[in-house]
Amino acid sequence: APKDENELQHMLNTAIKYNGPIALRFPRGNGLGVKIEEDIREIPIGKAELLQEGSDLTLLAIGNMVKTAQEVAERLSKEKSSKSTVINARFVKPLDKDLILEACKKTKGLVTLEENCLEGGFGSAVLELLQENNIMLPTLRIGLADEFIVHGNTDVLREHYGLTPQKIVEKIYKKFDFINSPLKKIVLNFSRR
């Protein structure tokens, strides 16, 4: 699943050149408005992209949730509560096992972000990977419940299903005790209203 319209063109090129079946998830709605590179390249299948390194949380995102993960990391950093590693997973299958395991060994918590059903989804595959490698890490999976999802404006739906940066930051504060910030108490009190 591409993070933006530029990565989409590279993934389409990769899919065309691959000798076998590939499922490519097209993002819904408009692109982010990123610069489109003129040289189209192949993306190594199963290789994620490390966007930034941190020591507190690993934010592992797929598809259009990558931008959201970057915004979450920025908010946590501005509040001086957390320095996050952000990874664009790109591929649900195969996962970039080496990069994911390396990042999880260096941080104190993991957040997976997907705009898909949580049960049997991307976050579940990541949890299986951690379990198979005996890595016990507090984990928060962000995604959709296993229920019928209504159709509508994507911004409205993300707000409704708790997939906005603010809602995710609130969930992170509730889940991870090691993230402390002067704003944490304010955010948690506000979210309880």
N, C-alpha and C positions, 0 to 999 in steps of 0.2 A: 504494500500500500504506500503510495508516494506521499511525501510530506507537503509537496507544493507542485505547481504546474511545471516547474523546471525539472524536478525529479521525475515527474510523470513522463516527459518525453524520453528520458534516459531509460526508464523502466519499460516503456513500449518498445524501444529499440532492443533492449535485452530480451524481451519476450519473443520478438520476431526472430531473433537470431538463435534462440534456444531450441535444441532438438528434442522436443517433448512438450507435454502439456504444462501450461502456466495459467494460474488464475491471478488476474490483476484487478485490484479494487479501484475503480475510478472514484475520485472524490465528488461529492454532490455540491452543487452550487458554483459560485465563482471561485477563481483562484485567489491567491494571496496578493498578487501583483508583483511577484518577485521577478528579477531580471532573468530572461531566458537566454541560456548559453547558446552560441551558434554551433559549436561542435558537439554533436550528439555522441554519447559514449555508451558503452555497456557497463552495467553495475554488476560486480561479482555477486553471483547468487548466494544468498545466505550471509552476506557481510553487512553488518550494521554500520552506522556512522556515529562516532563520538563527537558530540557538539561542544561539550564543556566538561571539565573535571571538577569534582568537589569531594569533600570527605564525610558529609553527613548523610545525604540521601542520594540514591540512584533513582532518577526519573527515567523510566524506560517507556517510550511512546511509539505508537505505530500510526501511520497515515496522518490525517489532519490534526491529530492530537499532539503532534510534535511541537507545533507553534504554541499550543496551550501549555505544554510541559516547559517550554522556554520562558513563557510568561510567569508560570508558577515559580520557577527557579529564581527569576528576577525579583518577584515579590518577596520571596523568602530571604533573599540576599539583602534587599533594601531594608528589611526589618532587622537585619543583622542576626537572624536566628539560624540561618542554614546556608551552607555552601553545597550546592547540588551538582552531581554528575548528571548530564542530560545525554541520552542516547536515542537516536533515530533508528529504531529496530529494522525498519524497511520490510523485513520478511517475517511472516508468521511461521512459515515452514520452508526451508530449514532456519532455525534460530541461529544467530551468531553466538554459539555456546561460549567460545573463548572470551569474547569481549564482555558478555553479560556476567559470566562467572568472575572475571577479573574485577569488574566494577563492583559487584556485590561483596567481594572479599575486602574491598577498601572502604566501604561505607557502612553505616549503622542501620540503614533501613532502605526498603525498596518500595517504589510506587510504580505500578504499571498503569498505562493510560491507553484506552482504546475506545472507539466509538462503535462497539459491537457488544453482543451478548457476553456477559462475564462467564457464564457456565459453559465450559468447553472451549473457551476462546483463547486469545493471546495470553492473557494473564495466567490462565490455567496451565498453558504450555510452559510458561516461565517457572511457575511453581513446581511443576514436574521436573524441570531441569535442575532446580535448586535441590529438590529432594534426592534426586539420583546422584548428586554430588555432595550429599551430606552437609549442605549449607543451610543453617537455620537462621533466618533473617526476618525480623518483623516486616510484614508486607501488607500493603494496601493496594487493592485492585480497584481501579476506577473504570467504569464502563456502564453498560445497560443491563437492567434486570432481564430475566428470562420471561418476557411478557410481550404482548403486542405493543409496538411503538407507533404512536399516532404520526401522521404526516403533517408537515407544516414548515414554516420558516426555520432554517437551521439555527439561527441565533436564539429564537424563542424555545426551540426544542432543547438546545444545550442548557439553557437556563432552567427549564422545567426538570430535566433529568440530572442536574447537578454536575454538568460537564464544563462549567466556566472556570477560569482561573481562581476567582474568589471562592467559589464553592469548594473547589479542590483544596485550596489552602486551608479552609475551615476543617475539612476532613483530615488533612495532614496534622493539624494542631490537635485534633481529638485523638488521633491514633498514636502519635509518637511523642512520648514524654521527654525525650532528649532534646526536642526542639523548643527552646525557650526564647521568648521575645517579649519586650514590653507591650507589644500589641496583641500578643496571644490571648490574654485575658479579655481584652476589649472585643476582639473578634469572636471569641467563644461566647461571651455574654450577648453580643449583638445577634449571633446566629440562633440563640435560644429563644429569641422573641417571636 
